[in-house]
Amino acid sequence: MNQLIAFISGALVAGILAWQASKRLAIKNSRTEKQLLRRTRRAERLAEIGRLTGNLAHEIRNPLSIIKINLKLLSEDMQRQLAHIKQSGETVSYNSHELETKITRHEKKIDTLANETDRLSNTLNDFMEFAGKMELHRANTDINKLLDSLIDFYEPQANAMDIQMRRDLSNTPAICFIDTDRIKQSILNLLINATQAMDTQSGDIIVQSNISPDSHIVSIDIIDTGPGIAPDKQEKIFDAYYTSKAGGSGLGLPTCRRVIEEHDGQIHLDSDPGVGTRFTITLPLVK
């Protein structure tokens, strides 16, 4: 009788444990499915935006190009008129000096219009990079070698601003199937942001890489010893067109995040005001 009770008790305990394990697995799978669903919906939304804006961007680029060409032609015409006036000393109801002054003033206005045209064109390019269709040219790449060459490239610029570059890279090759140019540009943007965050103060930028053997990912940390980011700004830092920099497009970090997510990776921010900021990128390793 005691053996039967013990057997039944053991079976009940085993059943409860199995049920709890099954429940935990179901919850985990549900969370994973929700994450995948959110990512899929976001990718579909961005793809739809890209399709809708592709034609619009084309329609905007054409008149911008025409405006820029005609501004250049107009400037050349005024330069020829100015040269003719200086050579002939021609006067038209007022002396040539006044005419030269007027033409010079008009040329400055033309230069202003040309600069604004370039700015609009660059803004459009940034937007299409963020919202348009992103074609990736992937290849197996060692992340550590990519980081090493990128640090060597950027270090002179950082040192010129009294900022020291420090590296702590994994000794084990971290092979990822990536678009090397896009990943490199994204990390370079983070290095530039870190430098600008420190402004005129000296400090360090630390680049780390770490391979996680359990989850088959490599993590890349870009750390600066700058002033940090206020909590209310951290929530908006990846929002499109949000920027705290004068003249910034507000699309640098959102585009960076999109590039990382297109590679099935993630980017996270951890910042402590008065201490510094850490951006962490995770990318899947080639299995």
Secondary structure as UniProt FT lines:
FT   HELIX           2..88
FT   HELIX           96..131
FT   STRAND          139..142
FT   HELIX           143..160
FT   TURN            161..162
FT   STRAND          163..168
FT   STRAND          175..178
FT   HELIX           180..198
FT   TURN            199..200
FT   STRAND          203..212
FT   TURN            213..216
FT   STRAND          217..224
FT   HELIX           231..234
FT   TURN            235..238
FT   TURN            240..241
FT   TURN            246..247
FT   HELIX           252..262
FT   TURN            263..264
FT   STRAND          266..272
FT   TURN            273..275
FT   STRAND          276..284
//
